[in-house]
Amino acid sequence: MKKILYLLSAVLLLAGCNFLDFDETSGNYTREDMYATYSNIRSMLTNVYGYMPNKDIYDVGSALRDCGSDDAEYADPDASVQRFNNGNWSALSTVDDKWSLYNGIRAANEFLASYETIDLSKYRYDGNYDNWQEHLKYYPFQARALRAYYLFDLARRYGDIPVPTTVLSIEEANSIEKTPFDQVIDFIVTECDDCIEGLPTTYANMYNNEYGRVTKGFAMALKAKALLYAASPLHNPSGDKAKWLKAAQAAQAIIDSGLYRLDPGDVCNNIESTEVIFLIMRSESQNLERYNFPLRFTEGARTSMAGSFPTQNLVDAFQTAGGYDITLGASGWTTDDPDFDLSTPYEGRDPRFARTVLANGMAFKGASIETWEGGADYSATRSDLGSPTGYYLRKYIQESTSFTPENQVQNKHHWIVFRYAEFLLAYAEAVNEYFGNPTQTDGTLHMSAADALNQVRANAGMPDVSATSADAFRQAVQREWRVEFAFEDHRFWDVRRWKLGSTQSQIDGVHITKAGSKLEYSRMTVERRTWSDKMYLYPIPQSELFANTNLNPQNTGW
């Protein structure tokens, strides 16, 4: 397991050197050259992996995409991610534009077409020939699974999209029509079904131990996620229960597979977690910590406004350890938990809180965080290079990272794409919507929605939910998605698929004053945001509409 996704280093190198930039009459290689040896074939497939979207701080102008949701605020008010929040984006001025994923889809299509011509029989007496053949049988399924993932990432942005399954000429690319969203999902599901049958559960103990490649579990996870999005209100306005049933069954298949299990430890940055289905390992870096450590621990390395800072909106989503709500108002904290001490509001909380948010009084790098006015980590303004919300990011942060000149320390960061808890919550959400009852089961869906949700909560050390109605349970599931997967690139998409964008108009933080040993907490407004329902989907880039008029009509409102 220590080797998992070291493959990514090769992926990143290969992504910068596009093996598709050759033809039959120019350059150093022909297509036949690139598919004439096992090592070259492997490199061509690795190139397809190179288009996996970045999900770290570089993905949206140096910010986590959560800064475009009510979970976080980005320090720089002029950063591109702020255009999600102020409405200052359009088809001519896009944000987080991933239309370039069609390059990855083209690479996959080219690989699949060329794979049919592969003949390595002249190497049959090579000692590794049988090992090559064992891997090669999985290669087309890997390419198809990656192509399906890229299509999903495009569809959740743009809705109806083109679905090319062959290498297109320029003329074909500039005339291809959009496929309706539901048909895109159908295609993804069909591809995933074939890949589930064709891919192994693991590459352990195989030649080269290529742990970083997609597996049966990846295909199962992608299928379940695509069906969940298709069943959600944004794409299922009529509430078609058949869509929820399909989503529930796909999630149940992962649960019943026994391939994964919940991990009570911190899953982030843990390559050996039993919960991880697929992750991406980044090379050693200090960037996440440079922009998100409290300023005093950066030793002068942060010189500009940057960083993704948790909001009070998110903090309020974390209950007390007893399962009670706790919220911050203009004049302090309130909760019905009789055992909770309001004078220490960041203690006695859902244990996931301390893994997600760095708050006042928490221990960090041998010190105590001080975000009270005048404290060591307090920021009066954004230009102080501190936190505009009164909170700092904890999830994914590697505390051992050091900026001390004589003792610089960098760490790898492992970004989770899919993990097991996601599909327990997907199952809980889908089953509740299908039955309209969180405790119901039948011969097909043998576990109740409540049981699935409570497994995730129990793993976190939290009591069962008390919600018994479908509406109350829906809110409980949405809260659980938020706290379990904070800063794992879910919230931004979840509020869209649930059509809750209008609830994100006000972003709040905490203001703390200190008199002697007593701290006073009050809620403060950090930002008022603009929302328009057209933002449930991205605009198709105008440059693409100019090149291909068949991509019209533009998404509604843009």
ROPA-510595 format. One record per residue (C-alpha): residue number from 1; chain; x, y, z negated. Coordinates in Angstrom, 2 decimals, always signed. Each point is the difference from the previous one (the first is absolute). Example, Ala and Ser with C-alpha at 12.3 -4.5 7.8 and 13.67 -1.06 7.14 Angstrom:
2
PT    nr   kette        xx        yy        zz
PT     1       A    +12.30     -4.50     -7.80
PT     2       A     +1.37     +3.44     +0.66
END
This chain:
558
PT    nr   kette        xx        yy        zz
PT     1       A     +0.00     +0.00     +0.00
PT     2       A     +2.97     +2.34     -0.47
PT     3       A     +0.30     +0.08     +3.79
PT     4       A     -3.57     +1.11     +0.61
PT     5       A     -0.20     +2.69     +2.63
PT     6       A     +3.69     +0.67     +0.34
PT     7       A     -1.16     -0.54     +3.56
PT     8       A     -1.32     +3.56     -0.17
PT     9       A     +3.49     +1.46     +0.29
PT    10       A     +0.26     -1.66     +3.40
PT    11       A     -3.52     +1.14     +0.84
PT    12       A     +0.85     +3.64     -0.63
PT    13       A     +3.17     -0.21     +2.08
PT    14       A     -1.79     -1.71     +2.85
PT    15       A     -2.88     +2.47     -0.11
PT    16       A     +2.51     +2.72     +0.80
PT    17       A     +1.23     -1.97     +3.04
PT    18       A     -3.01     -0.89     +2.09
PT    19       A     +0.69     -3.26     +1.82
PT    20       A     -2.92     +0.78     +2.28
PT    21       A     +1.95     +2.79     +1.70
PT    22       A     +1.27     -2.10     +2.89
PT    23       A     -1.17     -1.09     +3.42
PT    24       A     +1.20     -2.31     +2.74
PT    25       A     +2.24     +2.52     +1.75
PT    26       A     +1.66     +2.15     -2.67
PT    27       A     +1.62     -0.24     -3.38
PT    28       A     +2.15     -2.72     -1.47
PT    29       A     -2.69     -2.63     -0.52
PT    30       A     -2.81     -1.51     +1.99
PT    31       A     -3.14     -1.48     -1.51
PT    32       A     +1.41     -3.44     +0.77
PT    33       A     +3.14     +0.88     -1.98
PT    34       A     -2.00     +0.99     -3.03
PT    35       A     -1.96     -3.26     -0.06
PT    36       A     +2.87     -2.29     +0.96
PT    37       A     +1.37     -0.69     -3.49
PT    38       A     -1.58     -0.66     -3.37
PT    39       A     +1.76     +2.94     -1.65
PT    40       A     -1.28     +2.41     +2.64
PT    41       A     -3.53     -1.39     -0.22
PT    42       A     +0.12     +0.42     -3.75
PT    43       A     +1.17     +3.60     +0.46
PT    44       A     -2.87     +0.71     +2.36
PT    45       A     -2.51     -1.22     -2.58
PT    46       A     +1.78     +1.90     -2.75
PT    47       A     -0.45     +3.12     +2.11
PT    48       A     -3.78     -0.50     -0.23
PT    49       A     +0.33     +0.08     -3.80
PT    50       A     +1.83     +3.31     +0.32
PT    51       A     -3.27     +1.82     +0.67
PT    52       A     -1.47     -0.80     -3.42
PT    53       A     -1.22     +3.41     -1.22
PT    54       A     +2.02     +1.60     -2.75
PT    55       A     -1.98     +0.18     -3.21
PT    56       A     +2.48     +1.86     -2.14
PT    57       A     +0.61     +3.72     -0.50
PT    58       A     +0.93     +0.53     +3.64
PT    59       A     -3.34     -1.09     +1.40
PT    60       A     -1.83     +3.33     -0.27
PT    61       A     +2.57     +2.77     +0.09
PT    62       A     +2.00     -1.24     -3.02
PT    63       A     -3.11     -0.64     -2.10
PT    64       A     -1.89     -3.03     -1.14
PT    65       A     -3.29     -0.17     +1.90
PT    66       A     -1.73     +0.05     -3.41
PT    67       A     +0.66     +3.75     +0.00
PT    68       A     -2.76     +0.18     +2.58
PT    69       A     -2.38     -1.51     -2.57
PT    70       A     -1.13     +1.05     -3.47
PT    71       A     +2.64     -2.22     -1.61
PT    72       A     +2.96     +2.29     +0.64
PT    73       A     +1.17     +3.48     +0.87
PT    74       A     +3.11     +0.72     +2.04
PT    75       A     +2.22     +2.71     -1.44
PT    76       A     +0.66     +1.88     +3.22
PT    77       A     -3.20     +1.91     +0.91
PT    78       A     +1.17     +0.32     +3.62
PT    79       A     +0.81     -3.67     +0.61
PT    80       A     -1.80     -1.75     +2.85
PT    81       A     -1.88     -2.31     -2.39
PT    82       A     -1.82     +3.08     -1.34
PT    83       A     -1.82     +0.26     +3.31
PT    84       A     -2.08     -2.98     -1.09
PT    85       A     -1.08     +2.18     -2.92
PT    86       A     -0.50     +3.39     +1.59
PT    87       A     -1.58     -1.22     +3.22
PT    88       A     +2.72     +1.58     +2.14
PT    89       A     +0.45     -2.91     +2.40
PT    90       A     -1.44     -0.81     +3.40
PT    91       A     +0.48     -2.02     +3.16
PT    92       A     +2.65     +2.54     +1.02
PT    93       A     +1.67     +0.07     -3.41
PT    94       A     -0.20     -3.53     -1.40
PT    95       A     +1.16     -1.42     -3.33
PT    96       A     +1.19     -3.55     -0.59
PT    97       A     -0.45     -0.72     +3.71
PT    98       A     +0.61     -3.71     +0.59
PT    99       A     -1.00     -0.16     +3.66
PT   100       A     +3.65     -0.99     +0.44
PT   101       A     -0.94     -3.44     -1.35
PT   102       A     -0.95     -0.79     +3.57
PT   103       A     +3.75     -0.27     +0.59
PT   104       A     +0.01     -2.85     -2.50
PT   105       A     -3.02     -1.57     +1.67
PT   106       A     +1.74     +0.26     +3.37
PT   107       A     +3.10     -1.64     -1.49
PT   108       A     -2.16     -2.84     -1.32
PT   109       A     -1.74     -0.41     +3.35
PT   110       A     +3.32     -0.03     +1.83
PT   111       A     +1.37     -2.59     -2.39
PT   112       A     -3.05     -2.24     +0.40
PT   113       A     +0.20     +0.18     +3.79
PT   114       A     +3.73     -0.71     +0.08
PT   115       A     -0.30     -2.78     -2.57
PT   116       A     -1.80     -2.05     +2.64
PT   117       A     +3.17     +0.00     +2.11
PT   118       A     +2.37     -1.18     -2.74
PT   119       A     +2.10     -3.05     +0.81
PT   120       A     +2.85     -0.85     -2.35
PT   121       A     +0.35     -3.59     +1.16
PT   122       A     +3.58     +0.61     +1.14
PT   123       A     +0.88     +0.38     -3.70
PT   124       A     -1.65     -3.27     -1.03
PT   125       A     +3.31     -1.45     -1.11
PT   126       A     +0.71     +2.94     -2.30
PT   127       A     -0.15     -1.02     -3.65
PT   128       A     -2.54     +2.75     -0.74
PT   129       A     -2.28     -0.76     +2.95
PT   130       A     -2.65     -1.77     -2.10
PT   131       A     +0.07     +2.82     -2.55
PT   132       A     -0.53     +2.54     +2.78
PT   133       A     -2.94     -1.96     +1.33
PT   134       A     -1.55     -0.14     -3.47
PT   135       A     +0.10     +3.78     -0.27
PT   136       A     -0.98     +0.71     +3.59
PT   137       A     -3.34     -1.73     -0.40
PT   138       A     -0.95     +2.67     -2.56
PT   139       A     +1.21     +2.99     +1.99
PT   140       A     -3.09     +0.65     +2.13
PT   141       A     -2.20     -0.17     -3.10
PT   142       A     +2.24     +2.51     -1.74
PT   143       A     -0.24     +2.38     +2.96
PT   144       A     -3.79     -0.38     +0.12
PT   145       A     -0.36     +0.59     -3.74
PT   146       A     +2.11     +3.16     +0.22
PT   147       A     -1.98     +1.21     +3.01
PT   148       A     -3.22     -0.56     -1.96
PT   149       A     +1.41     +1.94     -2.96
PT   150       A     +0.93     +2.94     +2.23
PT   151       A     -3.49     -0.01     +1.50
PT   152       A     -1.53     +0.04     -3.47
PT   153       A     +2.19     +2.92     -1.05
PT   154       A     -1.15     +1.90     +3.09
PT   155       A     -3.67     -0.95     -0.39
PT   156       A     -0.24     +1.18     -3.59
PT   157       A     +1.32     +3.37     +1.17
PT   158       A     -1.83     +0.47     +3.26
PT   159       A     -2.97     -2.40     +0.01
PT   160       A     -0.54     -1.03     +3.63
PT   161       A     +3.37     -0.62     +1.65
PT   162       A     +1.48     -1.65     +3.09
PT   163       A     +1.01     -3.65     -0.47
PT   164       A     +2.66     -0.86     +2.60
PT   165       A     +0.94     -3.69     +0.01
PT   166       A     +2.46     +0.14     +2.91
PT   167       A     +2.85     +2.29     +0.96
PT   168       A     -1.65     +2.89     +1.81
PT   169       A     +1.32     +2.03     +2.88
PT   170       A     -0.02     +3.77     -0.40
PT   171       A     -3.13     +0.15     +2.13
PT   172       A     -1.74     -2.66     -2.10
PT   173       A     +1.04     +1.64     -3.26
PT   174       A     -1.43     +3.31     +1.20
PT   175       A     -3.35     -1.50     +0.90
PT   176       A     -0.66     -2.59     -2.74
PT   177       A     -3.28     +0.51     -1.83
PT   178       A     -0.74     -0.12     -3.71
PT   179       A     -1.37     -3.14     -1.64
PT   180       A     -2.74     +0.54     -2.63
PT   181       A     +1.22     -0.35     -3.58
PT   182       A     -2.00     -3.15     -0.75
PT   183       A     +1.42     -1.68     +3.09
PT   184       A     +3.52     +1.02     -1.04
PT   185       A     -0.62     -1.71     -3.34
PT   186       A     -1.36     -3.08     +1.78
PT   187       A     +3.19     -0.19     +2.06
PT   188       A     +2.18     +0.40     -3.10
PT   189       A     -1.94     -2.74     -1.80
PT   190       A     +0.29     -2.39     +2.96
PT   191       A     +3.74     +0.63     +0.22
PT   192       A     +0.37     -0.51     -3.75
PT   193       A     -1.91     -3.28     +0.13
PT   194       A     +2.43     -1.35     +2.59
PT   195       A     +2.99     +1.31     -1.97
PT   196       A     -1.29     -1.56     -3.21
PT   197       A     +0.12     -3.36     +1.76
PT   198       A     +3.33     +0.66     +1.71
PT   199       A     +2.11     +1.62     -2.73
PT   200       A     +1.70     -1.68     -2.98
PT   201       A     -0.77     +0.89     -3.60
PT   202       A     +3.70     +0.70     -0.57
PT   203       A     +3.33     +0.00     +1.82
PT   204       A     +1.87     -1.20     -3.08
PT   205       A     +2.39     -2.88     +0.64
PT   206       A     -0.20     +0.59     +3.76
PT   207       A     +2.93     +0.97     +2.20
PT   208       A     +1.20     +3.54     -0.89
PT   209       A     -2.59     +0.24     -2.85
PT   210       A     -1.87     +2.83     +1.74
PT   211       A     -2.22     +0.92     -2.93
PT   212       A     -0.81     +3.43     +1.41
PT   213       A     -2.07     -1.22     +2.93
PT   214       A     -3.77     -0.14     -0.02
PT   215       A     -1.65     -3.14     -1.31
PT   216       A     -3.37     -1.70     -0.15
PT   217       A     -0.74     +2.13     -3.07
PT   218       A     +0.67     +3.21     +1.93
PT   219       A     -2.51     -1.02     +2.69
PT   220       A     -2.59     -0.95     -2.63
PT   221       A     +0.50     +3.33     -1.78
PT   222       A     -0.27     +2.05     +3.18
PT   223       A     -3.20     -1.80     +0.98
PT   224       A     -1.57     +0.62     -3.42
PT   225       A     +1.00     +3.65     -0.04
PT   226       A     -1.28     +0.66     +3.51
PT   227       A     -3.35     -1.61     -0.84
PT   228       A     -0.26     +2.02     -3.23
PT   229       A     +0.45     +3.24     +1.94
PT   230       A     -2.57     -1.13     +2.58
PT   231       A     -2.51     -0.69     -2.79
PT   232       A     +0.58     +3.30     -1.82
PT   233       A     -2.46     +2.94     +0.32
PT   234       A     +2.10     +1.94     +2.53
PT   235       A     -0.31     -2.79     +2.57
PT   236       A     -3.12     -1.68     -1.36
PT   237       A     -2.53     +2.81     -0.48
PT   238       A     -2.95     -2.40     +0.06
PT   239       A     +1.47     -2.08     -2.83
PT   240       A     -0.02     -3.19     +2.08
PT   241       A     +0.44     -2.76     -2.59
PT   242       A     +1.39     -2.41     +2.59
PT   243       A     +3.10     +2.21     +0.20
PT   244       A     +0.41     -0.15     -3.77
PT   245       A     -0.33     -3.77     +0.09
PT   246       A     +2.79     -0.32     +2.56
PT   247       A     +2.21     +2.26     -2.11
PT   248       A     -0.74     -2.03     -3.13
PT   249       A     +0.73     -3.31     +1.72
PT   250       A     +3.32     +1.25     +1.38
PT   251       A     +1.10     +1.18     -3.44
PT   252       A     -1.18     -3.25     -1.56
PT   253       A     +2.18     -1.96     +2.43
PT   254       A     +3.06     +1.74     -1.47
PT   255       A     -1.17     -0.65     -3.55
PT   256       A     -0.69     -3.68     +0.72
PT   257       A     +3.29     -0.51     +1.85
PT   258       A     +1.97     -0.11     -3.25
PT   259       A     +2.94     +1.66     +1.76
PT   260       A     +0.11     +2.98     -2.34
PT   261       A     -0.84     +0.87     -3.58
PT   262       A     -0.27     +3.10     -2.12
PT   263       A     +3.16     +1.31     -1.60
PT   264       A     -0.35     +1.66     -3.43
PT   265       A     +3.30     +1.82     +0.50
PT   266       A     +0.79     +3.03     +2.11
PT   267       A     -0.44     -1.18     +3.59
PT   268       A     +1.55     +3.07     +1.62
PT   269       A     +3.68     -0.42     +0.90
PT   270       A     -0.25     -3.67     -1.00
PT   271       A     +0.94     -2.22     +2.94
PT   272       A     -0.62     -3.16     -2.03
PT   273       A     -3.55     +0.79     -1.06
PT   274       A     -2.50     -2.83     +0.50
PT   275       A     -2.54     +2.62     +1.03
PT   276       A     +1.76     +1.44     +3.04
PT   277       A     -1.28     -1.14     +3.37
PT   278       A     +2.12     +2.35     +2.11
PT   279       A     +2.34     +2.84     -0.84
PT   280       A     +2.55     +2.18     +1.71
PT   281       A     +3.41     +0.48     -1.56
PT   282       A     +1.68     +3.33     +0.54
PT   283       A     +3.73     +0.46     -0.20
PT   284       A     +1.62     +1.56     -3.06
PT   285       A     -1.02     +3.62     -0.41
PT   286       A     -0.51     +2.79     -2.52
PT   287       A     -2.59     +1.92     +2.02
PT   288       A     -3.12     -1.10     -1.87
PT   289       A     +1.62     +0.87     -3.31
PT   290       A     +1.58     +3.22     +1.28
PT   291       A     -3.43     +1.43     +0.78
PT   292       A     -1.97     -1.59     -2.85
PT   293       A     +2.21     -0.18     -3.08
PT   294       A     -0.60     +2.76     -2.53
PT   295       A     +2.39     +2.71     +1.17
PT   296       A     +2.48     -0.24     -2.88
PT   297       A     +0.85     -3.59     +0.94
PT   298       A     +0.93     +0.87     +3.60
PT   299       A     +3.20     +1.82     -0.99
PT   300       A     -0.65     +2.71     +2.58
PT   301       A     -0.70     -2.44     +2.86
PT   302       A     -3.50     +1.41     +0.59
PT   303       A     +0.24     +3.48     +1.47
PT   304       A     -3.41     +0.42     +1.64
PT   305       A     -3.66     -0.41     -0.88
PT   306       A     -0.83     -3.66     +0.57
PT   307       A     -1.43     -3.05     -1.72
PT   308       A     -3.32     -1.79     -0.42
PT   309       A     -1.56     +0.81     -3.36
PT   310       A     -2.94     -1.86     -1.59
PT   311       A     -3.12     +2.05     -0.69
PT   312       A     -2.26     +0.21     -3.03
PT   313       A     -2.66     -1.46     +2.30
PT   314       A     +2.02     -3.21     +0.17
PT   315       A     +0.93     +0.04     -3.70
PT   316       A     -3.71     +0.15     -0.90
PT   317       A     -0.53     -3.26     +1.91
PT   318       A     +2.13     -1.93     -2.52
PT   319       A     -2.17     -1.13     -2.91
PT   320       A     +1.01     -0.54     -3.58
PT   321       A     +1.38     -3.42     -0.86
PT   322       A     -3.42     -0.77     -1.42
PT   323       A     -1.66     +0.57     +3.37
PT   324       A     -1.56     +3.41     -0.73
PT   325       A     +0.11     +3.01     +2.28
PT   326       A     +2.18     +2.90     -1.07
PT   327       A     -0.03     +3.39     +1.70
PT   328       A     +1.69     +3.34     -0.46
PT   329       A     -2.15     +3.13     -0.09
PT   330       A     +0.71     +3.68     -0.33
PT   331       A     +0.54     -0.35     -3.74
PT   332       A     +1.35     -3.50     -0.51
PT   333       A     -0.57     -3.71     +0.35
PT   334       A     -3.25     -1.89     -0.51
PT   335       A     -0.73     -3.72     -0.31
PT   336       A     -2.54     -2.27     -1.67
PT   337       A     +2.73     -2.41     -1.05
PT   338       A     -0.15     -0.01     -3.83
PT   339       A     +3.55     -1.36     -0.25
PT   340       A     +1.68     +2.50     +2.29
PT   341       A     +2.21     +2.75     -1.41
PT   342       A     -0.64     +3.17     +2.00
PT   343       A     +3.13     +1.62     -1.40
PT   344       A     +2.12     -2.47     +2.02
PT   345       A     -2.03     -0.23     +3.22
PT   346       A     +2.62     -1.83     +2.03
PT   347       A     +0.31     -2.87     -2.46
PT   348       A     -2.50     -2.80     -0.37
PT   349       A     -0.96     +0.19     +3.69
PT   350       A     -0.44     -2.59     +2.72
PT   351       A     +3.55     -1.46     +0.21
PT   352       A     +0.11     +0.83     +3.71
PT   353       A     +0.02     +3.69     -0.89
PT   354       A     +3.57     -0.11     -1.30
PT   355       A     +1.12     -1.87     +3.13
PT   356       A     -1.54     +2.64     +2.24
PT   357       A     +0.34     +3.40     -1.66
PT   358       A     +2.78     +1.64     -1.99
PT   359       A     -1.73     +2.22     -2.57
PT   360       A     +0.92     +2.17     -2.96
PT   361       A     +1.64     -1.92     -2.85
PT   362       A     +0.91     -3.05     +2.08
PT   363       A     +3.52     -1.38     -0.24
PT   364       A     +2.13     +0.41     +3.12
PT   365       A     +3.74     -0.45     +0.48
PT   366       A     +0.62     +0.19     -3.73
PT   367       A     -2.02     +3.19     -0.48
PT   368       A     -3.58     +1.02     -0.69
PT   369       A     -1.94     +1.72     +2.78
PT   370       A     -1.03     +3.56     -0.95
PT   371       A     -2.64     +1.53     +2.26
PT   372       A     -1.39     +2.37     -2.61
PT   373       A     +0.42     +3.70     +0.71
PT   374       A     +3.65     +0.76     -0.58
PT   375       A     +0.99     -3.67     -0.14
PT   376       A     +2.96     -1.47     +1.85
PT   377       A     -2.21     -1.30     +2.84
PT   378       A     -2.55     +2.82     +0.16
PT   379       A     -0.56     +1.93     +3.21
PT   380       A     -1.69     +3.38     -0.08
PT   381       A     -0.13     +0.15     +3.82
PT   382       A     +0.62     -2.33     +2.93
PT   383       A     +3.18     +1.91     +0.81
PT   384       A     +1.47     -1.25     -3.29
PT   385       A     +0.53     -3.31     +1.87
PT   386       A     -2.00     -1.80     -2.66
PT   387       A     -3.46     -1.52     -0.18
PT   388       A     -2.98     +2.14     +1.06
PT   389       A     -2.38     -2.37     -1.82
PT   390       A     +1.78     -0.62     -3.31
PT   391       A     +0.68     -3.63     +0.97
PT   392       A     +2.79     -1.83     +1.78
PT   393       A     +0.00     -3.10     +2.18
PT   394       A     +1.00     -3.27     -1.69
PT   395       A     -1.06     -2.75     +2.42
PT   396       A     +2.78     -1.10     +2.35
PT   397       A     +2.45     +2.23     -1.85
PT   398       A     +3.28     -1.76     -0.85
PT   399       A     +0.97     +1.43     -3.38
PT   400       A     +3.58     -1.22     +0.28
PT   401       A     +0.59     +2.33     +2.97
PT   402       A     +2.62     +2.53     -1.02
PT   403       A     +1.09     +3.33     +1.44
PT   404       A     +2.85     +0.47     -2.44
PT   405       A     +2.94     +0.91     +2.25
PT   406       A     +2.41     -2.50     -1.54
PT   407       A     -2.63     -2.74     -0.28
PT   408       A     -2.25     +0.12     +3.07
PT   409       A     -2.49     -2.88     +0.17
PT   410       A     -2.28     -0.87     +2.91
PT   411       A     -2.68     -2.69     +0.12
PT   412       A     -2.04     -1.94     +2.51
PT   413       A     -3.73     +0.67     +0.15
PT   414       A     -2.40     -2.72     +1.03
PT   415       A     -3.27     +1.24     +1.49
PT   416       A     -2.91     -2.40     -0.40
PT   417       A     -2.15     -0.48     +3.09
PT   418       A     -2.28     -2.73     -1.38
PT   419       A     -0.28     -1.55     -3.45
PT   420       A     -2.39     -2.50     -1.57
PT   421       A     -1.91     +2.38     -2.31
PT   422       A     -1.19     +1.90     +3.05
PT   423       A     -2.04     -2.96     +1.16
PT   424       A     -1.56     -0.69     -3.37
PT   425       A     -1.30     +3.57     +0.10
PT   426       A     -1.01     -0.35     +3.66
PT   427       A     -1.94     -3.11     -0.96
PT   428       A     -1.61     +1.74     -2.99
PT   429       A     -1.04     +2.98     +2.12
PT   430       A     -1.35     -2.10     +2.86
PT   431       A     -1.90     -2.51     -2.15
PT   432       A     -1.67     +2.74     -2.02
PT   433       A     -1.13     +1.72     +3.20
PT   434       A     -1.15     -3.28     +1.54
PT   435       A     -2.09     -1.22     -2.94
PT   436       A     -0.82     +3.38     -1.51
PT   437       A     +0.91     -1.63     -3.30
PT   438       A     +3.48     -0.26     -1.58
PT   439       A     -0.70     -3.30     -1.78
PT   440       A     -1.62     -2.02     +2.79
PT   441       A     +1.59     -2.93     +1.86
PT   442       A     -1.18     -2.60     +2.48
PT   443       A     +1.29     -3.10     +1.77
PT   444       A     +2.21     +2.09     +2.29
PT   445       A     +1.27     +2.68     -2.37
PT   446       A     +0.82     -2.01     -3.10
PT   447       A     +1.43     +2.81     -2.15
PT   448       A     -1.94     +3.05     -1.09
PT   449       A     +1.11     +3.53     +0.76
PT   450       A     +0.36     +0.68     -3.72
PT   451       A     +2.25     -3.03     -0.50
PT   452       A     +2.32     +1.11     +2.80
PT   453       A     +0.24     +3.56     -1.30
PT   454       A     +0.55     -1.14     -3.57
PT   455       A     +2.90     -2.21     +1.07
PT   456       A     +1.83     +3.12     +1.14
PT   457       A     -0.89     +1.85     -3.19
PT   458       A     +1.00     -2.91     -2.24
PT   459       A     +3.34     -0.20     +1.79
PT   460       A     +0.52     +3.67     -0.89
PT   461       A     -1.01     -0.59     -3.63
PT   462       A     -3.37     +1.70     +0.35
PT   463       A     -3.43     -1.22     -1.22
PT   464       A     -2.75     -1.13     +2.37
PT   465       A     -2.19     +2.60     +1.66
PT   466       A     -3.42     +0.45     -1.53
PT   467       A     -1.79     +1.08     +3.21
PT   468       A     -2.94     -2.26     +0.89
PT   469       A     -1.75     +1.91     +2.79
PT   470       A     +1.29     +0.06     +3.56
PT   471       A     +0.41     +3.80     -0.07
PT   472       A     +1.87     +0.10     -3.31
PT   473       A     +2.19     -2.91     +1.06
PT   474       A     +0.81     +1.74     +3.30
PT   475       A     +1.36     +2.93     -1.99
PT   476       A     +1.98     -2.38     -2.20
PT   477       A     +1.56     -1.64     +3.06
PT   478       A     +0.88     +3.36     +1.51
PT   479       A     +1.67     +1.02     -3.25
PT   480       A     +1.93     -3.27     -0.06
PT   481       A     +1.26     +0.53     +3.55
PT   482       A     +1.20     +3.40     -1.08
PT   483       A     +1.91     -0.92     -3.14
PT   484       A     +1.36     -3.37     +1.16
PT   485       A     +1.28     +1.30     +3.31
PT   486       A     +0.88     +3.62     -0.74
PT   487       A     +2.80     +1.16     +2.32
PT   488       A     -0.12     -3.23     +2.01
PT   489       A     -1.68     +1.73     +2.96
PT   490       A     -3.60     -0.94     -0.78
PT   491       A     -1.79     +3.03     -1.41
PT   492       A     +0.40     +2.16     +3.11
PT   493       A     -1.70     -2.69     +2.09
PT   494       A     -2.48     -1.16     -2.63
PT   495       A     -1.70     +3.38     -0.40
PT   496       A     -0.45     +0.01     +3.76
PT   497       A     -1.42     -3.48     +0.40
PT   498       A     -2.33     +0.67     -2.97
PT   499       A     -0.91     +3.44     +1.45
PT   500       A     +0.90     +1.80     -3.24
PT   501       A     +2.11     +2.73     +1.56
PT   502       A     -2.14     +2.82     -1.37
PT   503       A     +0.82     -1.04     -3.59
PT   504       A     +3.60     +1.17     +0.41
PT   505       A     -0.62     +3.75     +0.18
PT   506       A     +1.67     +0.92     -3.30
PT   507       A     +3.42     -1.22     -1.13
PT   508       A     +0.84     +0.42     -3.66
PT   509       A     +2.98     -0.30     -2.29
PT   510       A     +0.73     +0.32     -3.69
PT   511       A     +1.26     +3.01     -1.95
PT   512       A     +1.54     -0.73     -3.39
PT   513       A     +0.95     +2.50     -2.66
PT   514       A     +1.95     -0.71     -3.16
PT   515       A     -0.32     +1.67     -3.38
PT   516       A     +2.36     -1.58     -2.48
PT   517       A     -0.56     -3.72     +0.40
PT   518       A     -3.54     +0.34     +1.34
PT   519       A     -0.77     -0.29     +3.69
PT   520       A     -3.09     +1.46     +1.65
PT   521       A     -1.16     -1.37     +3.37
PT   522       A     -2.21     +1.74     +2.55
PT   523       A     -1.01     -0.68     +3.56
PT   524       A     +1.25     +2.38     +2.68
PT   525       A     -0.85     +0.38     +3.65
PT   526       A     +2.96     -0.70     +2.27
PT   527       A     -1.62     +0.28     +3.40
PT   528       A     -3.37     +0.31     +1.70
PT   529       A     -0.14     -2.04     +3.15
PT   530       A     -1.96     +0.10     +3.21
PT   531       A     -1.92     -3.01     +1.22
PT   532       A     -1.92     -0.57     +3.21
PT   533       A     -1.63     -3.30     +0.90
PT   534       A     +1.85     -0.04     +3.31
PT   535       A     +3.08     -0.85     -2.08
PT   536       A     -1.26     -3.51     -0.68
PT   537       A     +1.80     -0.79     +3.27
PT   538       A     +3.08     +1.60     +1.51
PT   539       A     -0.25     +1.96     +3.25
PT   540       A     +1.40     -1.76     +3.06
PT   541       A     +3.09     +2.04     +0.94
PT   542       A     -0.93     +2.47     +2.71
PT   543       A     +3.11     -0.94     +1.96
PT   544       A     -1.43     -3.51     +0.35
PT   545       A     -3.36     +1.33     +1.18
PT   546       A     +1.78     +2.10     +2.62
PT   547       A     +1.91     -3.06     +1.23
PT   548       A     -3.01     -2.33     -0.09
PT   549       A     -3.47     +1.50     +0.30
PT   550       A     -1.51     -3.46     -0.61
PT   551       A     +0.85     +0.48     -3.69
PT   552       A     -2.83     +2.50     -0.19
PT   553       A     -2.18     +0.74     -1.81
PT   554       A     +2.17     +1.47     -2.75
PT   555       A     -0.90     -1.13     -3.51
PT   556       A     -3.03     +1.84     -1.38
PT   557       A     +0.65     +3.52     -1.20
PT   558       A     +3.50     +0.36     +1.42
END
